[in-house]
Amino acid sequence: MRELCAGFYANGLEFDLIGHTSNTLYDPDYTVERVVSIRKLTHFEIKGSFIECDCGVPVKKLAKDAVEDGISGFEGLVDLPGTVSAAIYGNASCYDSSISELLVEANILTAEGKLETVEPDWFSFAKRSSSLKRKEKKAVIISVKLRANKGNKSDIVNQAEYNHNKRKQTQPPAQGTLGSVFGNEGRPSILNLVITGITKIYALLLKYTGGSDIEKKRKHLAFCLLRAKDVEPYVHHWNCYWWRDDDAHKLFWKYVRLHRLMFTRSEFEIEIKHNSNFKIP
């Protein structure tokens, strides 16, 4: 993998490095000539107070083993999709567990073909972002070293199980979604407040008249008011878009426009792969 990426860098050739693509949207017209998959680079080892990981280690597998070993800091990551290097790339976190807070150092391959060991500050982490994701730096993550601080195993296992059950109740299955689409929704817009008020009144009327499926009907009314009934089946909640069939691609950008009407900020958390002539609406 190092030799392949170094060769591409040396010859000025663009390439995509992919793991599980769990937070990446590929435009249907996107083309790429060279793809490097890291899905088989999955070795990791707990060595005393550290965990050494290949770049393709699945976070779910890593977190599960860490929890079972009584290592703290992984309780919220037991259902997080994707690889450990992608989690660092996107500064992933869930239920008060953050990869960037566990990171000790990373081995990277720079665009100049040099192998370097860097500390967390090199990534300039921000919410759901890093210097790599923001394209401020160009490099490939080869491997990482994480903290392995021991804690109360019983408490850690119980917290991980609680987080797992909570995620099952509030989130759709990882397959078919990109996770949180937006990193920061800001505040509800005036339109959002108006629609929320109307649907709350509607929900109360349904409750007092013995109606059923109240939340489902409330959601339907909201999309009717927005004149977007076609988008409704794909919105699990406002920050989670469901790729349930082929029409999802056709309606995604309409969903984005609706989100911008409903919230004061709509900054993408997901990465969007597109050709150079593509303009994000």
N, C-alpha and C positions, 0 to 999 in steps of 0.2 A: 504494500500500500504506500509506504514512504517513497519507494523508488518510482512508483507510477505517478504519484502526485508531484514529486520533484521533477520528473521528466516533463510533465505538462507545464509546470511553472517555468522551467528553463526554456521551453519552446514557445512560451506566450500563448498556450492553448487553454481556452476556458473549459471548465469541467464542473460537474455537479457531484458533491459528496452526499450520499444519502444513507440514512439509517432506517427508521420506520416511517419517515415522512408524516408523522402524526400531527405536526403543526404547520404544514406547508400546503398551500393551495396552488395547484398547477393549472394555469390557463389552458383550455383545450387546444389552443394553437401554439403552445410553447414547444420549442424544439431545442434539443441539446445533443451534441455529437458524442460527448464523453461522459459516462456516469461511473462513479466509483462507489460500490456498496460496501458498508462496514458491518453488515448484519451478522457476519460470522466471526467478527473480532470480539468475542464475548468472554474472554478470560478475566477473572478478577480474584484477588486473594486478600484475605484479612491477615495483616502482619502486625501484631501487637496493637499499637494505638493508631494504625493507619490501614486504609484499604487502597490497594493498587488496582486500577481498572484499565482494560483496553477501551478504546473509544466507542466500540459498539455494544458495550454491556447494557442490557435492558434495565432501565431504572426500576421497574416493578420487581424483577428477579433480585436485583441488588438490595432493594429496600426490604424485601421479604426475608432474605437471609440475614441482613443486619438486625432486623427486629427479633428474629428467632435467636440471635446470638446476644441479645440484650444491649445492642448498640443504639444510643440515643441520637435523635436528629432525623431519623428516617420514617418516623411514625406517619407522617402525612404523605409520604411518597409511594405507599404500597400499591396504588392504582395508577400512578402517573405513567402514561405511555411514552415511548421513545427511548433513545439511548442516553447514556450519561454525558456524552460529548454534546449532544443536541440540547440537553438540559442546561449545560453551562453556556452554550451558544445563545440560548434564549432566556437565561437566568430563570429557570423554572422553579416554582415553589407551589406548595399546596398544604393547606391546613397547618400553617406555622412551621413547615419544614422547607428549607431552601437549600438547593445544591450549592449556591455560591457561598453560603455560610459554612458549608462542610468542606469546601475546597481548600487544600493546602498548597498544591502546585499542579501545574499541567505541563506536559511535554508537547511542544508544538513544532510543526514544520513551517517555516516562514516562506513567503513568496520568493525569497532569494535562495531557497533550497537549504537553509540552515536549520539544524535541530537545536532548539532552545528549551530551557526550563524556565517557566514564568510563574510568578505568584499571582494571587487573585486580583491585585490592583491593576495588573496589565490589562484585564478585561473591562475595566471601567464600568462595572455593573450598574445598571439602572433598572427600574421596574420592567420586568420581562424583556430585558435588552442587555446587550454587551457591545464592546467595540467591534467585535466580529459581525454581529447581526446588523449593526448600524453602518457596516462597510468602512469604518474608520481604519481598520487594520485588515490585513489579508494573511491568513494562515490556516493550517489544518491542525486540529487537535488530535494528537497521536494517543496519548494516555493521560490519566489523571490520578492524583493521590488525594484521598479524602480522609477526614478525621474519623476515628473509630472510638469515640468516647463511650465507655461502659456506663450503664445506668441501672435502675431497678427494672429487671427483666419483666416482672409481672405488670408493672405500670406501663411499660413500653408496649407490651403485647396488647394490653387492654385498650390503650389509646389508638394503636394501629387498627384494631378491630372496630372501634367506634368510628374512626375516620372512614374505614372501608364501607361500613353500613350506611353512614351518612351520605357518602358519594353515590351509592347505589340508589338511595331514595331521591336524590336531588339532580343527578346527572344521567343522561342517556348513555348507552354503551359506548365505549371508546370507538368502536368500529362505526364508521359513518359520520363522525364529527371531527372537527379540527380543534376541539377544546374551546377555550375562550377566544372568540374572534378578535375582540378589542381589549387592549391593555388598560385603558382608562376611559370609562364612559362619561366622566364628569357628572354634572347634575342633570336631573330631568328638565326638559324644556317646558315652556308654557303649554305647548300642545300636549305633551306627555301628561302634565298635571290635569289638564282639562279632560282628556280621555280617561285617565285614571279615576277622576271624580265621577264621571258619568258611569263607568263600569262598576264602581263601588256601589252606587245607588241601585243599579240594575241587579247586582248580586244580592243586595239586601232585600229587594222585592222578591227575587226568586226564593230566598231563604224563608221569608215569611209566608210565601204562598206554597211552600212544600216542594219547590223545584229540585231537580237532581242535576248532577254534573255541573255544579255552579261555576267552578273555576274554568272549565272547558267552555261553557257558554259565555262567560265573561271575556275570555280571550278572543272568542269568535267575534263578539261585538266590537272589541277594540280594532280588529283587522277590518271589519266592515266599515267602521268609521274612517279608517285610513284608506279605504278603497283598495285593499290589498288582500282579498280573500285567497288569491292564488299563492301568496307567500306564506300564509298561516301554517300549512302542514309542515313547513321546513324550519319553523322557529320553535325550538324547545323552550327557550326563554330568550330574552333580548340579546344575550351575549353568547348564545350557542345555536349555530345553524346546523341543521340535520340534512346530510346528503343521502336522502332516502331513495332517490331515483335519478334518472338522467336529466329531468327538468330542473334539478337543484342548481346546476351550473347556469341555466338560463335566467333563473330568478335571484341568484346571489347578489348581483349588483343592485337590484331593486331593494332587496333586504338592507343593503348597506345604506342606500339613500333614505330608507325609512328610519334606520338607526340614527342617522344624522339629524333627522327631524325630531326624534324623540329624546336625544341627549345633546348636551352642550359640547361633548368631545367624543370623537370616534377614531381613535388612533389604533391602527392594526397591531395586534399582538402576533398574529400568524404571519408567516412569510409568504409572499406571493411571487411565484415564478412566472415570468412572462418574457416575451421577445422585446427587443429594444424599441420597436415601433408601437408597443402597447401603452396606452395611457390609462392609469387607474382612474375611474370616474370619481 
